[in-house]
Amino acid sequence: MKRSTSHLLLVVMLLSSSILSFAQNQKTVSGFVRDANGAGVPGVSVIKKGATSGGTFTNEEGKFSIDANSATILVFSAVGYASKEVKVGDGNVLEVVLAAAENQLNEVVVTAMGIKKEQRKLGYAVSTVSSKDILLTAPTNFASALYGRAPGVSINTNPGGATSAVSVGIRGMNSISFARQPLMVVDGVVTRNGEANNDGFWSSPRINGNGLLDINPENIETVTILKGAAASALYGSDAANGVIVITTKNGKSRKGLGVDVNSSYIKESVAVVPELQNEYGPGYDRGTNMGSFGASDDGWLKTTVNGQEVQYPIFRSYGQFGPKFDGREVYWWDGEMRPYVAQPNYWKSFYRDGMSAVQNVAVSNASDKLNYRLSYTRNDYKGIQIGGKQEKNTFNLNSTYKITPKFSTDLVISYINERVHNRPYQIDRLTNNYGGFLSAAERMDVIFDKYKTTKGYKYVPYNDTSKDPEEALKYNIRGYDFLDFLWNQLENNFDETTNRLLASATVNYDIVKNLHFRGRVGTDYTGYFAETKNKSTYPLAFGESGYYGTNFNRYNFTYGDVLLTYSNQLTGKLKLNVSAGYQARKEEYRYSSQGTRDGLTQENWFSFNASKTTPTSGSSNRSYLVKDGLFGILGFEFDNFLFVEGTLRRERTSTLYPGNNTFYYPAVSGSFELSNAFNLPQFVSYSKLRASWGIVGNPAPAYVANTIYNAGSVNGVATLYPGNPYGNNNLKNEEKTEVEIGWETKLFNNRFGFDISYYNNKISDQILSLTVPATTGSTGILVNVGSLRNYGVEVGVNGTPVKGRFFQWDTRLNLGFNRNKVLSLMEGLERITSSNLDNGSLLIVSEIGKQAGDIIGYKRRTNASGEYIINDDGYYDINFDDQVKMGNIQSKVVGGLTNTFIYKNFSLNFLVDFRWGGQVISQALLYGTGAGMYTNSLFGRDKEHGGLPYYVDGSGAFVKAADNATTGPNGEKLYNDGMILKGVKQSDGKANDIVIDAPNFYLNTYSWGSWPGSGSYSTYEGAVFDNNFIKLREVSLTYALPAKAIEKIKLQNVSVSIYGRNLFYFYKSLPYLDPEESIGTNAYSQAFAGGATAAARSIGASLRISF
C-alpha cells in the first residue's frame, strides 16, 4: 500500500508541475455560482460571450475558474435556470446568483435503453442519486450509499466489508422462489451482478460478493432506479425486480485540461457485539455436572498435576451455569494456572480494527470535438474479521469524439483487477452451534496462542496426544470450533484474483433533420482464479494432511443494441416521438475446479503432484444464455403539458422450449403537467400528475426447462434416468403486471415539495418446484402454478426550512410502504415451504390469502383463558398439534431522513434510515439463551436475580422453602436458583407450584429442536424477533477552502471531509445482535441473523483537490 501511495503522489506532483508550467500571464477569474437559496450550482456552463471555445463548468460546489480580461462578458447557463451575463471588471472573484427558470422541471434522467428524457415528461416514478450523495462518506461500493435515499428501495449490505455482496430490493417480494437482484445497466450495457450466499452455510461458508462491487463509486455520475413495470418494460423479462441505471463521469464537466485528486482513509471497528453475562462460568445443571462429569454440586472438577491437587470448571460444557467467578486459581486446558475471573466481552477481542484506503486521480479534458475522463483508483481494504484483505485497481476511460457535426462516437472502458486473501468466513459454527460457545472465563489471547503449536501445526486434542504430547490439550473443551476458525483464517490461504473488463462503443448519427441513429456494442468479461492452500495439520509421520485446489471461472456478457429515433413537431401544439430498436445479449459461464485427495505426500507442498490419491478430484461445467428483443416507442407531446408514451418489446429467450419462448411486454404511461396546463396559484412552482401501466417478466434459470436424461448403469445394464428437476417444455417466464399513479408538486419557489406514488402489481405464473413420484426417476419439477400481489405507497417529501445568504438547511424524507399477498397456488396446494429450520421446528412459508414469507412454528399450549399449561415436570407444554404464525420476513416500512446544513464553506450532512414491521430469525439468540450466554439468562440463578429458595427432599423432588430459611426442615442444603413458571398445571388446572431449577429451565426451554415426537419443552418462538430499527447511517462534515485562498496556487477546488458510517442505532428491537448481520441477497436468507459476522462502524476523512 505504501508503495502504491508513493507512486500516486509522484504522479500528482508531476501533473501539478505540468499544469503550473502552462500558466499564462492572463488574468484568472474565479468565483462561485449559487442558486436563489444560496446553494452552489454544479455543472453551470461558463463561456466568454461571442467565443466558440475556452469555456468551463462549475464543479460540484459551484466553483469555477477561467482566464479572461476586465472587459470580458461571461455567460452563465444551466438546465433549469435562466441564463445570466456578467462583466468581469477589475476584480478577480465573482459571485453569481442564477434564478430558476419559471415553472420548469428540466432535469434530464437516463431511462431504459439509455434514453435521456426530461423528468417532467415521465409518466412513472424514478429515483436518481447523484455522485455527490454517493461519495459523501467514501463507501466501498455505490449500493451501500443508497440507504434511505430512494422511496420503496431497501438495501442490505452483507457484513464482511468491501468484498461482501450488497442486495437491492425494490417494491417488496416479486417472486416466491426465484427473486433476483435488479437488472444492472452501466452506460447502456447490461452487466453482471448476481446472487450470493442464498443457500446456507454449508453451501458457501465464506461471505461472497456480487458484481455491483466492481462499479467504482468515484466514477459514477448518477444512479437512476427504475422501479415500476412501465419504467422498465423495454428490458422485458429482466425487469421484474427493477432496473439500476448507472451513468459514469465523462469530461464534459469542464473545458480544458483538469485534474481531480482524492484521498480517503477510513478506520473500521466492530459495531455491535452480544451482551454476555459475566457472573457464571461453564457448567450445566447440578444433576448433569455430578452425574455425567463427576463434578461437585457447585460444578468443580479436581485432578492431580505434578503431585498437587488442582481444580477447574467443566470447560467442555456449552452451558454457562457453572461456578460463580471468584478469582481462585484454576487449571486451564493448556496446562497453565490462571485466575477464574470473567474476561471482557471476548467478541471485542475476536475482531480487529479494520481500514479502508482509497486513492483516486482523474484527468479530464473537453473541447469542441473531444472530451474524455481518464481515472485510476487504488483500493486497499482490511476488514474487522481476522485474516483477510483486499487490493483493487480500477482504470476507467470515458470519452466522446465528435467526428463531424452529425456523427460522434463514445468509448467507455473500465478494467478492474482485484486480489482478495481469505475473504470473511461465516461465524455460523461459533454462534449457531453449541460447539462454538465459549464461557466468559475464556481468554481470547489464549485462544489465539493455542490454535496452533509452536512447531506450526494445528492444535492437538486431548485424546490424540501422540502427535505432540507436550502441547496437546490437557482435557476436553468446548472451544474447538473457535480454534478451527483461527486455523482456517490465519494459517490456510484462499486467494482470489479477478480481472474484469467492462467496455462499450457507441455511435450516434443524425441522418437527417429529426432522424437519429444510435448503435452500441459492449462486453462484460470476468476471469476468475482462486487458489486454496490448506496447511498440513500434523507431521507427515502420522499420515498425510493438507490440501491444494484451484478454481478457474469465466463469465462473459456480449451485448448489442441499435436505436432509430424520429421526432417532429407536427403542429404548433403537437409533437411526435417515435423510436424502434433491437437488443441482444449472450451470456456465457464456465467453471472448472481441481483439488488433491486424501492429503499431501509432502508437508505444505502445494501441487497436484503432491496428492496422495490420484486422479485428483475435479469438475467442470458451462452454461450459455441468449436473449434478444425488438422494441418500439411511440410518444406524443401536447402543448407542453400532456405527455403520453407507449412501448412494446417482443422478446425471445434460449432458456425455454422453442415455441414457448417468445413474450410480449407492453407499457403505457402519461404525464399531465398541471402547472403548465392551468394558471395555478403563485405559490405552486410546479405540479404534475402521472399514471402508467406495464408488463415485465422474471425468467427461470437456464436449462431447468430442458428435459434431459443422464446415463448410468444398473447391474451392468445401461440405463437413462431423468435429471433433477425434471424438464418442463411448457414452462414460461413469471409475468408482472403493474399499475402506478403519482403526483409531484413543488411549492413556494421550490422551498417545499412532495412526490407520492401508489402502485399495485400482480406477478402471475409463479415458478415453483413441486415434488414428483420417485418412480419418475426425479424428485421435482418446475411449473407455473401461482400468483402474488404487491401494493404500496411511496412518499418523498423535501424542503428548505431555512435559507439565507450564509446559512441553508435542506431536508428530505423518503418512505416506502409495501403489502404483499399470495393470491393463488396450484389446485390442491395451499402452502409453499421456502425454509425448513431444525427438522421442521420453524418454517418460512407462503400460503394462499396471506403474505408471502410467514414464519410459523409451535407455540406453548394455553387454556381457554390464555394461561400457559405447565406439564408434570414443571415446564411449559408445547402445542405440537398445529404450527401457528410467529411473524413475517417482509418489512412493512422502509425509509430515510436526510438533512444538509450549509454555513458559508461548511456543509454538514446526516442520514437516518429505518426499517419497521418485519421479523427476523436468530438461532444464535435461541441457543445462546438456553446455554446461559447472555444477560437475559441471569434471572432465577440466585437470590439476587430473583431465584427462589428450595431444598431437595428424600424422593428427589424440589420443595420450595421459606424466603428466610437457611436449610430444609431436616437440615437439607438450601439452593436459591428455583423457578416456578406462571401458568396452570396440566394435571388439575390449578395454579402451578412445581419448582424447577434455573439451569434446567434455560437448557430445556430454549434448546435445539421442537417438532412433534421430539419430546422437547422448547419452542422456536424464542428465535423470532421484531426487526425494527432506526439508525444513524451517515454523518459528514465538509469544508471547502475559499476561492481567494486557493486561486494563487492555481487550484480550482480544495475540500476536506470527516465522516462516519453505521454509527449507532437510536433504536433496535433485536437484542444483543446487529439487525444487519444477515447474509445473502434474497429475502429468505436475509431472514436469519447472527451467523454471518459482525457489521462494522466506520470513521474516516477525505481530501479532494481539483486543478
N, C-alpha and C positions, 0 to 999 in steps of 0.2 A: 504493500500500500504506500509506504514512504517513497519508494522508487517512482511509482506512477504519479504521485502527487508532485514530486520534484520535476518530473517531465512536464506535467501540466503547467506548473508555474513558469518553467522555462519558455514554453510555447506562449503563454500570456505575456511575458516580458518582451519577447520578440515581436509579437503582434502590436503591443503598446508602442514600442520604439518605432516600428514601421509607420504606424498611424501618425505619431507625433512628427515624424520626419516630413510628412506631406502637408503639415500645417502651413496655411497661407498667411500672408500679412493682412489679408482682407479681414474686415470686422466680422466677428462672430456674434450673432444674436441668439440668445436662448430665452426660454420662458416657460410659462405654464398655461395650459388651456383648461378652463373649468366650465361646468355647466351652470345653470341658474341657481343650483343649490350649493355651489362651491366645490363640488367634487371634480377631480381630474377626469378628463375625457380622453381615453386612449384611441389610437387609430385615426386621429384627425389629420387630414391632408394639409400640408403647409407648403405653398408654392409661391414663387415670385410672379406677380401679375405680368402677363404677357410672355412669360418664359415657357419653353416646352420641355425643359429638363431642370435638374438641380434641386428638386423639392425634397421634402422629408415628411415623416409622420410622427405624431406624438407617441411616446411609449406608454406602458401600462399605467403610469401615474399621471399622464397628461403632459409630460415634459417634452420639449423639443429643442433643437439647436440647428441653426442654419447660417451660412455665410451670406452677408448682404451689406449694402451701404445705407447711409442715412435716408436716401431718397426712395429706397425700395418700398413698394407696397406688397405686403404679404396677404395671400388669400387663404383663409381657414375654412375648410368644409368637411362635413362628416354626415353619414347617413343618419337621419332623424333630427338634424339640426339645421338651422338657417345659416347660410354662408356669411362670412364676415371678412371685410377688408381692413387692414391696419397698416398705417405707415410706420416704418421703423423709427425714424427720427434720430436724435442724438444719443439716446440710451442704448444699453446693451442687453437689457432684460425687458421682456414684455409680459403683461398679464392680460389674457384674452378670455372673455366670457362669451360662450355661444348660447343662443336661445334655442329652445326646442322648436322643431318645425310643427306648425299648428295642426292639431288633430291628426297626427300621423303616428303609426307604429311600424316603421320601415325596417325593423330588424330582419335581417336575412338569415335563414336557418337552412342547414343541409338536410334534406329529407331523403326518402327512399330513392335508390339508384343514383345517389349523389346529386340529385337535382336541387338547386338552390331556389328558395321561394321566400317571399315576404311572409313573415309570421301572421300578419293581419289577414292574409288571404287563405289561411289554412282552416279547414273545417274539422280538425281533430286536434287533440291535445299533444303537445310535445314539451319536453323539458330540456333546457340547454344549460350546461355548466361550463363556465369559461376557464381558461388556463389560470387566470388569477386566483380563482377559488380552489382549483386543484392543487396549486403549488404553495398555498398558504403555510402548510406545516410539513412540506417536503416528504410526502408519503412515498413508500417504496413502490406503489402501484397506483394507477389512477382511480380504480374502483373503490379503494378504501377511502378516497376523498369525497365519495358521493353520499355518505351517510347524511340523511336528513335534508338533502338539497333538492330532491325531486319528489313531488307528491305521488304516492302509490308505489314507490320504489323502495324495496328493502335490501339492505346489504348485509352479508355475513362474511367476515374475514376470518378464515381459519387460523387458529393460533399457531405460532411457529415462526412468524415473521415474514421476511421478504420472499421466501421460497414456498410459502403456503398459499393454496388456492383462495380465491375470493368468489363468492356467488352473488348474483344479482337476481332478485325476484321482482316481477312486475305484475301487479294486479292479481295476487293470490296464486293458488294452485291451479295450473292449467291442464294437468294430466294426472290420473291416479297412479299410473305405473311407469310412464315414460316422460316425465317432466325433464326438460333440458334447460340449459342456460340460454339467455337471449342470443340471437344471432349477432356476431360482431363484425362490423364493416369498417375498414380503415382506408381512408382516402378512396372510397368507392369500391374496394375489393373485399369480398367475403373472406374472412381469415379464420384460422383455427383457434378455438377456445377450449371447450371440452369440460368433462366432469372429473371429479376427484374424490376418493375416499368415501364412496357411497355404499360399499359392500362389506363394511365391518373391519375389525382389527385384523383378523386372520387373513383376509384377502389382500390387504395392503397395510402393513404395520407402520410404515413411515408416512409422514404427512406430505402429500404430494401437492404440486402446483397445477395451474391451468394456463392456457395460452395468453390470457389478458395480462399476465405478469410481465410479458416481454414488451408491452407498449410503454415506452418511456414517457413518464409524465412531463418531463422537460420539453418534449417535442410536440405536445398536444396544444392545439389552438382552442378547440371546443369539443365537448362530448354532448351529443344530442340523443335523447332517448325517445324512440317511437314506441308508444305504449299500446295504442288501440289497433284493431284489425284494419281499419281504413288507412291508418298511417303506414302500415307495414305490408299491405296486401300485395304490393309489387314483388315481395320476396316469397310469396306463396307458402309452401309447406315448411319453410324455415322460420316462420314469423309468429307462431302461436304464442311464444314466450316473450315477444317483443324484440326490438332491434336496438343495438347500441351503435350509433354512427359517430366515428371519430375522424376529426379533421386535424391534420398536423400543420405545424407552423411552416410558413414559407418566407421568402424575402421581401414580400410586398409592404411590410410594415414601415419601411424607411427607404429613402432614396440615398444612394451612395453606399459605400462600404461601412459596415458596422460590426462590432464585436461585442458579444454578451458573455460574461463570465459569471458562474455561480459556484459557490462552495458551501456545502452544508455538513454539519456534524450533529448526530443525534445519539444520546445515551438512552439505553433501554433498561428497564428493571421490571421485575415481576409485579403485576398489578394487584392480583387478589390471590391469597393463599388461604386454605381452610383454617378455621379457628379450632385448634386441637386442645383437648383437655390435658392439663399437665399436673394432675394431682395423683393419679394412679398409674402404675406400670403394668407390664404384661402379666396375664393370667386369666383363667376362666372362673367359673363359679366354684365354690368350695368342693362340691362333690367331684367335679372333674379334676380339679387340681390335686386332690388327695387320691382319688381312685385311679386316674389314668397316668399321673406323673409321680405319685409318691411324695407330693409336697405336703407341707404343713397346712393347717386350715386357713392360715393367712397368706399362703401362696409361695413359701420359700422352699427351695431345693438346697440340699447340702451335699458336698463331696470333699474328698481329701486331696490336696495338692502339696507335694513335697513335704508330706507328713503333717500338714496343717489343715484343719477343717475350715472350709470356706462355704459361703452360701451365695445363691443367685436366684433371681426370679425365673419364671418359665419363659425364656426368650423365644421358645418355639411357639408360644401362644399368639394367635391373631387377636384374641380378646385382650382388652386393656382393663381388666378387673382384678389385677394382682395387688401386690403390696403397695401401700401408700409410699410416696417418695419421702425418705427421711435422712438421706445423706450418708448412710452407712457404706462401708467399702464392700463391694461385691465382685465376684469372679466373672469376668467378661468372657465372651465366647472366643476371643482371640488369645486367652491365657493371661491377660493383664488384670490387675485390680484397679477398679475405678469407683468413685463415689456414686451412689444410687440417687441421682438427682434428675429432675426434668430439664431437658435441654430447651433452648429457644426453638420456636417452630422450625422443624427440620426442613420443611419445604423451602423456607427462605434461604437455607444453606445449599439446598439441592440445585437451585437455579443460580445463574451467574448474572453479572451485568453485561448487557449486550451493547452493540454500537452499529450505527449506520453512517457511512460517509459517502457523499455524492459530490463529484467534481464534474462540472459541465462547461464547455466552451462552444460557442456558436458564432460562425461568421456568416453574415448575410449581406446581400447587395441587391440593388434594384435599379434598372434603367428602363428606357422605353421599350427595349426588346427582350431583355433578360432579367430575371430575378431568381435568386437562389438563396437557400439557407443550408449551410453545412455544419453539422454539430457532432461532437463527441462527448459521451458521458461515461464516467467510470463510477461503478457502484461497488463498495466494499461493505459487507454486512456480516455481523456475528450476532446471532440471536441469544436469547436468555437461556436456552437449553444447552447443556454442555456438549462439546464435541464437534459442533458444526460451524460452517462458514460458507459464504458465497462471494464470488468475484464475477462481476459482469462488465462487459464493454459493449457500448452501443454506438454505432455510427449511423448517421442519418443525412440524407440529401433530399431536399425538396426543391424542385426547380421548374421554371416555366420559361420557354423560349418562343418569342413571337417571330415566326419566320417571315410572314407577310401580315399586312393588316387584317387578313381574313383567316390566316392559318397559324395555329400555335400548337405547341406540344408541352406536355407535363411529364416529368420524370421524377418518381419518388422511390427511394431505396432506403431500406433500413436493414442493417446487419447487426445481429446480436450474438455475442459469444459469451457463454456462461459456464462457470465451473462451480459445482456445489459439492462440498465434502460433508458427508454424514448429515443429510437433511434431518430435521427433527423426527424423533421416534415417538410414537404414541405411548403414553404412560398407562395405558389400559391395564397392564399386568401389575401396576403399582397401586391402582385406585379401585378398579372394578374386579379385583381378585384378592382373595384372602391371603394369598402367598406374598403379596406386596405390602401388607400392613406392618408398619413399624411402630414401636411404642415410643412414647415421649422420652424414654430413657436413652434411646439410641443416639449416638453422636455421629453426625454426618461426616466429620473428619475421619472417624474410624472406618466408616463405610467406604469412603474414598481411598483410604490407605490399604484396605484389606481385600478389595475386589480382585487384586492380583498379588502374586507372591513377589518376593524380592528378586526372583530369577526371571520374572516377566511372564510367568504362566498364570492361567486363571486360578482363582481361589480353589482350595482343596476342601471338600466337605468333610465333616467329622467322621463319616463312615467309609471314607476312601483314603485313609491316612498313608497308605503305601506310596502314593505319588509324591508325598512330601511330609514325612512325619513331624518335622519341626514346625511347619507353618500351617498344617491342617487345622481347621476349626476344632475347638475343644469339645463342643457338643452341638446338638441340633438347634437350629434357629429358624426364625420366620422370614428373615430378610433376604433370602436367596434371589428373589426377583429384582431387588434393588441392585445386588451385586452383579447380576446378569446384565442389567440395563447399563451399568457403568462400563462393563467389559465391552459391550456391543458398541457404545458410543465413543469410548476413549481408546480402545485398542484395535477393534476391527475398523476396516475402511470401506466405505461405499462412496465412490467418486463418480460424479456425473459430469459429462461435457456435452453441451448443447450448442449447436450452430444453427441459427435461424436467419433466413433471408426473406424479407417482405419487399416486393418490388412491383411497381406498376408503371405503365407508359400509356399516356392518354393523348389523343389528337383531337383538336377542335377546329372545325372548318365552317365558316359562314359561306354556304354555297351560293345563295342569292339573298336578297333582302328578305328578312323574316324566316329564312330556312337555314337551320343549323344542324350540323352533324357532329356527333361525338363517338369516338371508338376507344375502347380501353382493353388492355390485356394486363394480367397480373399473376403473380405467383406467391405462394406462401410455402416455403420449403424448410423443413427442420430435419437435421441429422442429429441423432442422439446416441451417445455411447456411455455405458455405465460399467464400472469395474468393481467387483466385490472381492475384498481380500480379508478373510477371516483368519486370524492368527491361530497357530497351534495352541491348544489349551493345556497340554501337558507334554512331558518329554516323550520323544519317539519310542523310547524303550517300553513304554506302556501301551503302545499302539498308535495308529495314525489318527490325526485330528486336523482341524483346519479346513478351509475351503477357498477355492478360487472360481470365479464365474464372471461372464461378460454378457452384456445385452447390447445389441445393435438394433435401433429402431429408426425408421424413416417415415416422415409424414410429408405429403406434397399436395397442395391445392393448386390447381391450374384454373384460372378464371378469365372470362372474357365477356364483354358486352358491347353492343352498339345501340345508339340512340339517335333518332332523327326527329327534330322538333320544328314545328311551324307555328308562328304566332303572327296574328294580323288583327288590326283594328278594323272590324267590319263596318261599323258605323261610328258616329260620334260618341255613342254610349256603350256599344257592344264590342267586346274583344274576344277573339277565338284563340285558344291554345290547344294544339294537337301534337301528340308525340307517339312514336311507335318504336319498339326496340326488341332486342333479342339478348338473352343472357344465358351463359352456360358455365358449368363448373364440373371439374373432375377431382375427386379426392382419392388418394392412394395411401395406404398404410401398410408398412412392412415391419414385422417383428421377428427377431431371432435371438436365441439365448443359448448359452453353453456353460456347463459347470462340471467341476470334478465330482467324483463319487467316493464316499466312504473314507474321506480324509486325504492328507498329503503325505507322500512317501518320504519327503524331507521337510523338516520343520520350516515353515514360512517360505517355502519355495512356491511362489505364486505363478504357476504354469500348468497348462493342461497336461503336460508331460509328467507332472507330479501326482496325478490322480491314481489312487490305489487301485481302483477298478476301472477297466476300460470295456467298451467305449464310454466316454464321458456322457453325462446327461445333456439334453438339449432339445430345443423345439424351434419351429419357425412357422409363421403364418402370414398371410397377406389379405388385404381387403381393398376393394375398389367400389367407388360410387360415382355415378354420372347423373347429372341433373341439368335440364335446360328448360327455357320458357320463352314464349313470345308474349309481349305485353303491349298494351296501348293505353294512352291517356287522352281524355277529351275534357277540356275545360272552357268555361265561359265566364267573362267578367262584365258586369253590367254597371255602368255609371259610377264606377269606383267605390261601390258599397256592397254589391252582391257578387259572390264568387262561388261557382259550382264546378265540381270536378268529378269525373267518373274514371275508374281504372279497371282493367281486366288483364289477368295473367292466365295463360294456358301453359301448364307445366307437365313435363314428363320426368319420370324417375326410374332408375335402373333397379331400385331396391324392391320393387313389386312386380307381380306377374304381368307379362305383356297382355295388353287388352284391359288391364285393370290398374294401369299405372299412369293414367292421364287425368289431370284435375284442372278445374277452372276456379279462379279466385277473383271475384268481382268486388268492387268497393265504390261507394258514392259518398261525397262529402260536400258541405256547403258552409259558407261564412257570410253572415249578414252584419255589415258594419253600421251599427245604429248611429254612430257619431257622424258619419258621412251622409246617411240617408235622411236624418232628421235634424232639425235645429234644436238640439238638446240644451238644457241649462248650461250656463257658462262654467259651472264647477265640474262638469263632466268633460274630462280631457279626451277620453276615448272609451268606446264601448262596442262590443260585438257579441252576437250570438253565433253558435256553431252547432252543427249536427253531422253525424256520419254513420254509415253502416258498411260493414265489410266482412269478408270471409278469408281466413287464413288456415294453415294446416300444421300438423305435427306428425312427422313420419315415424315409421317403425325403423329399428336398426337394420343395417344391411344384412342380407342373407336369411333373416329369420322367417321370411315368407317362402323360402325355397324348400321344395320337397326333395330331399336328398337321402341317399342310403349309404351307410358305411359298410365296409367289407369286413368280414370276420370268419370264424370257423367254429363249429360245434362238433366235437368228437371227430375232428379231421374232415368234416364236410363243410365246404364253402357256404357261407350264408351272407345275406344282406339284411341289415336292420336299419330302421329309420333314425334320423338324427333327433336331437332334443334341443329346442322344441320341434315338434312335428310341423312340417311345412303347411302353408295355407295359401292357395292360389287366389282366394277371394279377399285376402287381407288388403286393407286400404288405409290411407292416412287418417288420423284424427282430424276432425274439422271443427273450427271455432268460428262461430257467427256472433258478431258483436254490434251493438247499437250504443252510440255515445252522443251525449248532448253537453253543451258547455256555454258558459257566459264569462267573458273577460271585460273588465272595466278598470279605467284609471280616472281618478278624481283629483280635484284641487291642484291642477297643473302638475299632475303625476306625483303628488305627495302621498297619495293613498291608492292602492289598487287591490284587486282580487281576481282570481281565476278559479272557477268552480266547474267540475266535470262530474257527470253521472254516467256510468257505464253498466251494461247488462250483457253478458255473453253466455253462450251455450256451447260447450265442447262435446260434439257428438262422435259416435264411432270410437269410443274409448278402446284402446288396445289393451286387453287384459290376458293374462296367462291362466288357462283353465287346465285342470288335470284330465288325462285321458286314461282309459283302461290299460293296465300293464301288458295285456295281450297284444297291443299295437306295437310293442317294442319301444315305445317312447313314454315319457311321463307327463308331457304337457303340450299345449298348442296355443298359439296366439290368435285371438279372434277379436272382432269389433263387436262389443256387447253392451255398451252403456253410454250414459251422457252425464255431464257435470255442468253446473252453473256457477258463475261468479257475478256478483253485482256489488257496486260500491260507489263511494263519493270521494273525489279528490279535491282538496282545497289548498290554494296558495294565496296568502294574504301578505302584502308588502306595504311598507310605509316609511315615511321620513318624518318622524315626530318632531325633530328639532333640526333646523338648518340656520346657518349664519355664515358670516364671512370667514370665520376661523374654525367653526365647530359644526359638525353634522352627525346626526345619528340616523342610520338606516337599519331597518329590521324586516325580517321575513319569517313567516310561519307556514310550514308545509304539513299537511295532514293527508293521510290515506286511510279510508275505512273500507274494509272488504268483508263480504259474507259469501259463503260457499255452500253448495248443496249438491248431493248426488241425486240425480233425477231418475235414473234407471240403470239396471244391470240386465244381464241375460235372464230370460224367463226361468224361474225356479232358483235363481241365485240372489240371495238377499244381502250377502256380505262378501267383501274382498279383504283379505288379510295382507297387509303390507309389511308388517314386522311382528315377529314372534320372539318374545324375550323369556328366557329361562323356562323352556318346556311348557309354554302357554301361560306362564304366570301373569304376563301382561301382553296385550296385543294392541297394535295400531291398525284400525280397520276403517273401511268406508262402507256405509250402509245406506240403502235407499231411503230418501227423505231426510237424511241427516248430513251434517258437514263431513266432508272427507277428512280423514286423519283423526278420528276419535280414538282416545286411549281408553281401553276397557280392561278390567281385572276383577278380582274377587275382593269383596269388602267384608268387614266384620259384621256378624249377624246381629240384628236388633229385633226387639219385640215390637208390638203394635204401637207402643208409646215412644219408640225411638231409643230405648235404653239398650246398651250393649248386653249381649248374652255372654256370661262367663262360664266356661266349661268346668268340669270337676277338678281339673288341675290348677284352676285359678287364672287361666289365660283367656284372652278373647277367643270366642268361637268364630271361625271363618265360614262364611256362607259360600260353599262351593256349588250351590245349585245353579247359579247364574252369574255371568260376568256383567258388570254394570259400568257405565261411563264414569271416568275419573277426570277427563279433561279432553283437550284437543290441541294438536300440534300447531295450528294456524293462529297467528296473531290477528286481533281484530282491528288494531290501530297501529300505524307506524307514522313517524313524522320527525320534524326537526325545527328548531328555532335558531335563526342566525341573527347576530347583531354586529354592526360595524360602527365604531365611533372614530371620527376623524377630527383631529385637532391640529391645525397647521400641517406640519410634516409628519405627524404621528398618526398611525392607524391601528386601532385595537379591534380585533375580531374574536368572537367566540361563537361556538356552535354547540347547542344542546340537542341531542336526539333521544328518542324514546320509542318504546315498544310496549304494547299493552294487550292483554286479553287472551294470550295463549298459555299453554302449559309445556313443561319440559320434563324429561325423564332422567333421573340420576341414580344409577346403580351404586355409584360411589357413596352417595349420601345414605342410601338404604343399608348397604353392607357396613359402611363405616359407623353408622349409628348403632347397629347391632353389635359391632365389635367394641363399642365404647371409645371410639376415636375422638369424637367431637364433644364440645362442651354441653351439647344438649343431652348427653348421656350421663351427666353427673347427678341428675335428680334421683333421689332414692338411695344413693350409695352409702350415705352415712347420715347421722342426725343433723349435721349442718346443712345437708342438701335435701332434707325432708324425708329421710328414711325412717321407717317405723321400727320400734324395738320388738324383738321376738326371741323365743328360745325353741330348741328342738326337743320334743318330748320323746318318751321311750319308743314310740311307734315310728319316729322319724318325721312326724308332722310338725309344721311350723305353727307356733302358738303365739299370738300377739301378747306382749307384756304391757304392763302399765308404763306410762311415759316416764315415771320417776323410778322405775325398777332398775336394779343393778345386776340381778341374777334372776333365774327362773325360780319357781316355788321350791324346787328340790336342789337348788344350787347350780342349775344348768347355766352354761355360758350364754350371755346375752349378746345378740347381734343387732345392729342398727341399720341394716340395709333392706328392711322389709318394705313391701308394697302391697296394697290392696286395690285392685283395679275397680274403677267405678262401673257399676252395672248390676245386673241381677243374675243369680245363679241359674244355670240350665236345669238343675235338678229340681228345684222347688219354686223358682220365680222370686225368691226373696233377695233382699239387698246382699250383694256379695260381701263376704267376710273372710275369704280364703287368703292367707298370707303367702306371698311368694317372695323370693329374694331378687334384688335389683339386677345382678348379673344375668340370672336366668331370664328375667323379663326382657332385657335387651337382646340377649343371644337368641331367644326364641321368637320374639315379636317382630324383629327386623332382620330376618335371616333369608338366605338364598332359597328360592323355590316356594311356590304357592299355587298348587293345582289339585284338582280332585284326586284323592288317593295318596297325596304326598304326606299326609299326617301333620302338616305344618300349622303352626299357630301364627304364621306371618301373613301379611297382606302387602302387596306392592303399592298400596296407596301411599306408603311411606317413601316411595320412589318418584312420586308425581308432585310437581311444584308449579305454582303460578310463575310465569316468566315475564313479569312486568319490570321495566326499569326505566330510569331517567338518568342520562349520563352526560357529563361534561366531556364532549368528544374532542373539541379543539379549542385552543386559545392561542392567539398570535398577536404580537406587538411588533410593528414595523416602523422604522424611522428612515425617511428619505432625506438625504442631505440637500440643503437648499441649492438652487441653481447657481447662485452667486458664489457659493463655496467650492463648486467643482468646475466652473467654467474655465478657470485659469489653467487647469491641468487637462483641458480638452476632454473631459468626461461628460457624457450625457445623463448618466444616472448612477447614483450610488445609494444602495439601501441596505439596511441591516435589520434582521428579524430574529426574534427569540419566540419560541412556541412550544406547545405541548400537545400531545395526542393521548386519548384514552386516559384522562387524568384521574377521574373518580366518578362514582355513582352518587347522585343526590338521593336515589332510592333504588333498591332492588329487592324483589321478593324471594329470590333464590338464596337460601342461606349457605354460607361457607364457600361457595364457588362463584366464579365469574360467569354470568349468564352467556357470555360469548366464548366459552370454552368448547362449544360444539364443533363438529367437524363434518366435512362433506359439502356437496353442492346441491343436494335436494332436501326437501322438507323432512323426509323420514330420517335421514342420517343426522340432520341438524336437530332432531328432537331429543338427542341424548347429550348430556353434559357431564363432564368430569373425567373422561377417559382419554382426552387428546393430549394436551399440555397446557400450561398456563398462558394466558394472554399477557402482553407486555404494555407497560406505560412508557411513553417516550417524551423526552425533553431535549430540545436542540436549538441550534442557531444557524442562520444563513447569512451570507454576504453576496449581494448581486451588484455587478458593475457593468455598465454599458459604455462603450467607446463610440 
